Amino acid sequence: MPDVDEGWQEQRETEAERRRRRARFLRERAEARELRDRVQPRRAKVARLRHAMRMRTFRL
């Protein structure tokens, strides 16, 4: 049975590492979006308006 416990522990560490990588990816993606919005304000505004229109479409 020790093999089962070790496998579970390794899986748990892998899960934690996956969460850390995902969090880092999401932070970097948000940072890139903010930079793009600063560099191209008109395009960012249009994208926000389109997103708002899409969200309104699905509201009941």
Secondary structure, 3 states (H helix, E strand, C coil): CHHHHHHHHHHHHHHHHHHHHHHHHHHHHHHHHHHHHHHCHHHHHHHHHHHHHHHHHCCC
